[in-house]
Amino acid sequence: MWLLRRSLAASCGLWRGPSPAREQLESEGKPQKRICQVVLDHFEKQYMKELGEAWSSVRDVLTSPLYWQYAVLLNKFSYFPELENNLHLKGYYSIFQENLTYAPGSLKCYISRTPGRFPAQKHQTGKLKEYYLLNAASLLSVLALEIKDGERVLDMCAAPGGKSIAMLQCAWPGHLHCNEYDSQRSRRLKQTLESFIPEPLMNSIALSELDGRQIGDLHPELYDKVLLDSPCSNDRSWLFSSDIQQATLRLIQRKELPAVQVELLRSAIKALRPGGSVVYSTCTLSKAENSDVISHILNSCSNILPEDISELADAVSDEFTVVAGVQPHELLVLPTKEKAWGPMYLAKLKKM
């Protein structure tokens, strides 16, 4: 148990599992991993209670990678019109329409209705990649943050780097601090940024390997915006746990996670200047790691208020299965067969 608590104390270094895009890349030409029954049984019990009838459809998507979809986020620093033409020819279209006020015109992301995956690009030293493959739902936390040019921004748990890349497509912050506690994941983060951002701009991005829980004390009231894409029980990855021992450890970790998430969010709030905003996000459906964490903060922090993002939820409901009935400051995306994005939870808070 001591080792478990030590691993959880690593905060942003907690294992969150590979991204679905990387999972599929690594599994090409190899047998698909099998569903771990121990994790599935746990999810069945929890999510039938929390999601009701919706769980059946969500379960089918989570347990079948063939349903999974991958978005293509274009890199404005290495833009080629031929790429967009190629995407159109293959049936891809822009996921964020011009009437979406949350999405700046510089953010270009393409999706297809057909499950599948656009070819990945390999890292080449000195050459910028043209696009980044990701779960489109992960962009919603970046949009909710509404970054403006010149703002001081903290990406608190930044690896593998997709959301940092998306931030830089939306605006150019006056200062961007990308933090990742785990050294291996931090190296991956650095490589990702170097693959997408020109070297002169890389010089103005700060990279660190700090324990996320300490950042608020180290940099109090420094940032205009903070993104806390928190370590969580990654529902997609955990269903494919390699063995019973690994699955059992992860389910034990799951009980400890909310306490760590609350500590991280408190630190993020300390790092915010008065009037600043924080977006908290996870890639799990777990109520304990999502709305319960936010409720705890709202009930215990007198200087924090919820920020309404219902307009964003309404605006993206054509492309994402957004859960109805959540609080105005929250957004929960369920993966379904027609719209296999997510799971993704996010909430926005403002410091008074």
ChimeraX attribute file (.defattr): number of C-alpha atoms within 10 A of each C-alpha:
attribute: neighborCount
match mode: 1-to-1
recipient: residues
	/A:1	8
	/A:2	7
	/A:3	8
	/A:4	13
	/A:5	13
	/A:6	11
	/A:7	15
	/A:8	20
	/A:9	17
	/A:10	19
	/A:11	25
	/A:12	31
	/A:13	23
	/A:14	20
	/A:15	17
	/A:16	18
	/A:17	17
	/A:18	14
	/A:19	16
	/A:20	18
	/A:21	20
	/A:22	13
	/A:23	15
	/A:24	18
	/A:25	14
	/A:26	12
	/A:27	12
	/A:28	9
	/A:29	8
	/A:30	9
	/A:31	7
	/A:32	13
	/A:33	12
	/A:34	12
	/A:35	18
	/A:36	18
	/A:37	15
	/A:38	16
	/A:39	19
	/A:40	18
	/A:41	11
	/A:42	12
	/A:43	18
	/A:44	14
	/A:45	10
	/A:46	16
	/A:47	19
	/A:48	13
	/A:49	11
	/A:50	14
	/A:51	16
	/A:52	10
	/A:53	11
	/A:54	15
	/A:55	20
	/A:56	14
	/A:57	13
	/A:58	19
	/A:59	18
	/A:60	14
	/A:61	23
	/A:62	24
	/A:63	19
	/A:64	12
	/A:65	17
	/A:66	12
	/A:67	19
	/A:68	25
	/A:69	27
	/A:70	24
	/A:71	26
	/A:72	26
	/A:73	24
	/A:74	25
	/A:75	24
	/A:76	17
	/A:77	15
	/A:78	14
	/A:79	14
	/A:80	12
	/A:81	7
	/A:82	9
	/A:83	13
	/A:84	18
	/A:85	11
	/A:86	11
	/A:87	17
	/A:88	15
	/A:89	10
	/A:90	11
	/A:91	12
	/A:92	20
	/A:93	19
	/A:94	18
	/A:95	18
	/A:96	20
	/A:97	15
	/A:98	11
	/A:99	9
	/A:100	13
	/A:101	14
	/A:102	20
	/A:103	20
	/A:104	19
	/A:105	13
	/A:106	14
	/A:107	20
	/A:108	22
	/A:109	24
	/A:110	20
	/A:111	25
	/A:112	20
	/A:113	14
	/A:114	14
	/A:115	16
	/A:116	16
	/A:117	18
	/A:118	18
	/A:119	9
	/A:120	14
	/A:121	13
	/A:122	8
	/A:123	14
	/A:124	11
	/A:125	9
	/A:126	10
	/A:127	13
	/A:128	21
	/A:129	21
	/A:130	18
	/A:131	24
	/A:132	23
	/A:133	23
	/A:134	22
	/A:135	22
	/A:136	22
	/A:137	25
	/A:138	23
	/A:139	20
	/A:140	21
	/A:141	25
	/A:142	25
	/A:143	19
	/A:144	24
	/A:145	23
	/A:146	17
	/A:147	23
	/A:148	17
	/A:149	12
	/A:150	13
	/A:151	16
	/A:152	21
	/A:153	27
	/A:154	27
	/A:155	22
	/A:156	28
	/A:157	30
	/A:158	27
	/A:159	27
	/A:160	20
	/A:161	23
	/A:162	19
	/A:163	21
	/A:164	23
	/A:165	22
	/A:166	22
	/A:167	24
	/A:168	21
	/A:169	20
	/A:170	22
	/A:171	17
	/A:172	17
	/A:173	21
	/A:174	13
	/A:175	17
	/A:176	24
	/A:177	19
	/A:178	24
	/A:179	24
	/A:180	29
	/A:181	21
	/A:182	20
	/A:183	13
	/A:184	11
	/A:185	20
	/A:186	23
	/A:187	14
	/A:188	15
	/A:189	22
	/A:190	19
	/A:191	16
	/A:192	21
	/A:193	21
	/A:194	20
	/A:195	24
	/A:196	23
	/A:197	22
	/A:198	15
	/A:199	13
	/A:200	8
	/A:201	10
	/A:202	15
	/A:203	9
	/A:204	13
	/A:205	15
	/A:206	12
	/A:207	17
	/A:208	16
	/A:209	18
	/A:210	20
	/A:211	19
	/A:212	27
	/A:213	23
	/A:214	18
	/A:215	20
	/A:216	20
	/A:217	12
	/A:218	13
	/A:219	14
	/A:220	16
	/A:221	18
	/A:222	18
	/A:223	25
	/A:224	23
	/A:225	28
	/A:226	28
	/A:227	26
	/A:228	25
	/A:229	25
	/A:230	26
	/A:231	26
	/A:232	25
	/A:233	24
	/A:234	22
	/A:235	22
	/A:236	22
	/A:237	18
	/A:238	19
	/A:239	22
	/A:240	19
	/A:241	21
	/A:242	14
	/A:243	13
	/A:244	13
	/A:245	10
	/A:246	12
	/A:247	20
	/A:248	14
	/A:249	11
	/A:250	19
	/A:251	15
	/A:252	12
	/A:253	19
	/A:254	16
	/A:255	12
	/A:256	15
	/A:257	22
	/A:258	21
	/A:259	13
	/A:260	23
	/A:261	27
	/A:262	19
	/A:263	18
	/A:264	26
	/A:265	26
	/A:266	18
	/A:267	22
	/A:268	31
	/A:269	28
	/A:270	22
	/A:271	25
	/A:272	26
	/A:273	19
	/A:274	17
	/A:275	13
	/A:276	21
	/A:277	28
	/A:278	29
	/A:279	25
	/A:280	26
	/A:281	26
	/A:282	26
	/A:283	25
	/A:284	22
	/A:285	25
	/A:286	23
	/A:287	15
	/A:288	15
	/A:289	27
	/A:290	25
	/A:291	20
	/A:292	14
	/A:293	20
	/A:294	23
	/A:295	11
	/A:296	12
	/A:297	19
	/A:298	15
	/A:299	10
	/A:300	10
	/A:301	12
	/A:302	10
	/A:303	12
	/A:304	19
	/A:305	17
	/A:306	19
	/A:307	18
	/A:308	18
	/A:309	20
	/A:310	14
	/A:311	12
	/A:312	18
	/A:313	23
	/A:314	13
	/A:315	16
	/A:316	17
	/A:317	12
	/A:318	11
	/A:319	17
	/A:320	23
	/A:321	22
	/A:322	20
	/A:323	15
	/A:324	11
	/A:325	9
	/A:326	12
	/A:327	13
	/A:328	16
	/A:329	18
	/A:330	25
	/A:331	27
	/A:332	27
	/A:333	26
	/A:334	26
	/A:335	27
	/A:336	23
	/A:337	19
	/A:338	16
	/A:339	20
	/A:340	27
	/A:341	25
	/A:342	29
	/A:343	24
	/A:344	26
	/A:345	27
	/A:346	25
	/A:347	25
	/A:348	23
	/A:349	23
	/A:350	20
	/A:351	21
	/A:352	13
